[in-house]
Amino acid sequence: MAGGSAPGASLVDRTVAVLAAFDERHQRLRLADLATRSGLTPPTALRILRRLVATGALDRDTAGYYTVGRLIWDIGLLAPVQTGLREVAAPFLQDLQAATRATVHLAERDGDAVLYLDRLSGVTSVPVVSRVGSRLPMHATGVGKVLLAHSPADVQQRVLAGLSRHTPYTVVAPGTIARQLDRVIKDGYATTQEEMTLGACSVAVPVRDSSREVVAALGVVVPSLRHARQRLFAALSVATAGITRELSHS
Amino acid sequence: MAGGSAPGASLVDRTVAVLAAFDERHQRLRLADLATRSGLTPPTALRILRRLVATGALDRDTAGYYTVGRLIWDIGLLAPVQTGLREVAAPFLQDLQAATRATVHLAERDGDAVLYLDRLSGVTSVPVVSRVGSRLPMHATGVGKVLLAHSPADVQQRVLAGLSRHTPYTVVAPGTIARQLDRVIKDGYATTQEEMTLGACSVAVPVRDSSREVVAALGVVVPSLRHARQRLFAALSVATAGITRELSHS
């Protein structure tokens, strides 16, 4: 999310660019990195940073690293990002986690990536890279494959044209992914086997609203799919049916 | 969180003041309200708002209402607000929710208020006003009473000097609260009975780190405490013991 700041951009734009220099892989930044990532000269970046720290928007530690402050955390939580869906889905995510003991994800498509809206950690220790607010590639995650299968053709084309490798098991052949997407529509669920993270497999299904539109995907992450696929699919189906029913009422 | 903006304040400060005009009871604001709450003239507020909407920091709907945008949601989630504690506590919150079917809260003290760090909704329908990021009064909530009992004397004095009423059952007599705080220390848990919200009772216990410092409070919300107090206290004790043990390892 490093937003370059054009020379003529207003100070408001530059302020936002400094904030947007932070992302999941850049949660602690020094002045030099912040300046580079926001497209500003270090003196301009420093001037903005001082005010952002003074207002509590950012914090600065004694080692000179900046982090996002509690003020922005507070304000960010007020954004109506699928608030309705997340609230409706929350109890079903908990039921699913209790029934499967697996890590549970609720995600939606955001452009050409999958955005994680909610997550409950499982009891079994599976390495999971996603957290709430994460964006991950669609072709390498279970929830992503579901959302990709239900995406417009132009999104599918762009994603298939740029398949990135994350593990030795990531599928990067466009033809194979295209066939998997057809299966997702036919079977009603998607799976991954260590395609994003070694040691993590997943099963995911679409979440539909009352008009049967796919509005999100629900997935579970487990160490292995052996013998578990049908059981997890059944649990996921019950949970999404409940979410769809609640969405119709609300 | 309405931060007045001084006349000589920089445009960065004014930009932050516009963002900070949003709070839990003001999630959708019009220009006039935003100007008032940020201490700016409407033309100045509008100039900043246009750039904030253009950068995705805020959204504006067709009715003229502004809301916090997904960009700020993204950035806010990167703030290291008790990230360690929340991650360590998450599986124990889930176990507690599964065992009690109640709404579960993890909270810490933030100044003279209780800040809700995490929340799992229960299955039984109890009216709960808190959500992640909420600040509520300490004297009227279970987690708040626990944190107040373990607060420095000056915090206790300030809170006892300004007890606000929220329901007919809110305790607003300083002497009664003071006696309750003594009981919290002695018994190891706090309770509330419809003191914040009608129909909602709670039991809460302190969460300690490896040096036995109280770093947070863990609570459950239920429709009634009848016969449930000891059972809920037992479940809470098991969960907090697990959190303390994990905090010692990490």
Chai-1 contact restraints between the chains, C-beta under 6 A:
chainA,res_idxA,chainB,res_idxB,connection_type,confidence,min_distance_angstrom,max_distance_angstrom,comment,restraint_id
A,S10,B,R51,contact,1.0,0.0,6.0,A-B,restraint_1
A,L11,B,L11,contact,1.0,0.0,6.0,A-B,restraint_2
A,V12,B,T15,contact,1.0,0.0,6.0,A-B,restraint_3
A,V12,B,I48,contact,1.0,0.0,6.0,A-B,restraint_4
A,V12,B,R51,contact,1.0,0.0,6.0,A-B,restraint_5
A,D13,B,R51,contact,1.0,0.0,6.0,A-B,restraint_6
A,D13,B,T55,contact,1.0,0.0,6.0,A-B,restraint_7
A,T15,B,V12,contact,1.0,0.0,6.0,A-B,restraint_8
A,T15,B,T15,contact,1.0,0.0,6.0,A-B,restraint_9
A,V16,B,T55,contact,1.0,0.0,6.0,A-B,restraint_10
A,V16,B,A57,contact,1.0,0.0,6.0,A-B,restraint_11
A,L19,B,I75,contact,1.0,0.0,6.0,A-B,restraint_12
A,F22,B,I75,contact,1.0,0.0,6.0,A-B,restraint_13
A,F22,B,L78,contact,1.0,0.0,6.0,A-B,restraint_14
A,Q27,B,L78,contact,1.0,0.0,6.0,A-B,restraint_15
A,I48,B,V12,contact,1.0,0.0,6.0,A-B,restraint_16
A,R51,B,S10,contact,1.0,0.0,6.0,A-B,restraint_17
A,R51,B,V12,contact,1.0,0.0,6.0,A-B,restraint_18
A,R51,B,D13,contact,1.0,0.0,6.0,A-B,restraint_19
A,T55,B,D13,contact,1.0,0.0,6.0,A-B,restraint_20
A,T55,B,V16,contact,1.0,0.0,6.0,A-B,restraint_21
A,A57,B,V16,contact,1.0,0.0,6.0,A-B,restraint_22
A,T67,B,P80,contact,1.0,0.0,6.0,A-B,restraint_23
A,V68,B,I75,contact,1.0,0.0,6.0,A-B,restraint_24
A,V68,B,L78,contact,1.0,0.0,6.0,A-B,restraint_25
A,V68,B,A79,contact,1.0,0.0,6.0,A-B,restraint_26
A,R70,B,V81,contact,1.0,0.0,6.0,A-B,restraint_27
A,I72,B,I75,contact,1.0,0.0,6.0,A-B,restraint_28
A,I72,B,G76,contact,1.0,0.0,6.0,A-B,restraint_29
A,W73,B,G76,contact,1.0,0.0,6.0,A-B,restraint_30
A,W73,B,A79,contact,1.0,0.0,6.0,A-B,restraint_31
A,W73,B,V81,contact,1.0,0.0,6.0,A-B,restraint_32
A,D74,B,G133,contact,1.0,0.0,6.0,A-B,restraint_33
A,I75,B,L19,contact,1.0,0.0,6.0,A-B,restraint_34
A,I75,B,F22,contact,1.0,0.0,6.0,A-B,restraint_35
A,I75,B,V68,contact,1.0,0.0,6.0,A-B,restraint_36
A,I75,B,I72,contact,1.0,0.0,6.0,A-B,restraint_37
A,G76,B,I72,contact,1.0,0.0,6.0,A-B,restraint_38
A,G76,B,W73,contact,1.0,0.0,6.0,A-B,restraint_39
A,G76,B,G76,contact,1.0,0.0,6.0,A-B,restraint_40
A,L77,B,G133,contact,1.0,0.0,6.0,A-B,restraint_41
A,L78,B,F22,contact,1.0,0.0,6.0,A-B,restraint_42
A,L78,B,Q27,contact,1.0,0.0,6.0,A-B,restraint_43
A,L78,B,V68,contact,1.0,0.0,6.0,A-B,restraint_44
A,A79,B,V68,contact,1.0,0.0,6.0,A-B,restraint_45
A,A79,B,R70,contact,1.0,0.0,6.0,A-B,restraint_46
A,A79,B,W73,contact,1.0,0.0,6.0,A-B,restraint_47
A,P80,B,T67,contact,1.0,0.0,6.0,A-B,restraint_48
A,V81,B,R70,contact,1.0,0.0,6.0,A-B,restraint_49
A,V81,B,W73,contact,1.0,0.0,6.0,A-B,restraint_50
A,A90,B,S121,contact,1.0,0.0,6.0,A-B,restraint_51
A,P91,B,S121,contact,1.0,0.0,6.0,A-B,restraint_52
A,Q97,B,Q94,contact,1.0,0.0,6.0,A-B,restraint_53
A,A98,B,A98,contact,1.0,0.0,6.0,A-B,restraint_54
A,S121,B,A90,contact,1.0,0.0,6.0,A-B,restraint_55
A,S121,B,P91,contact,1.0,0.0,6.0,A-B,restraint_56
A,G133,B,D74,contact,1.0,0.0,6.0,A-B,restraint_57
A,G133,B,L77,contact,1.0,0.0,6.0,A-B,restraint_58
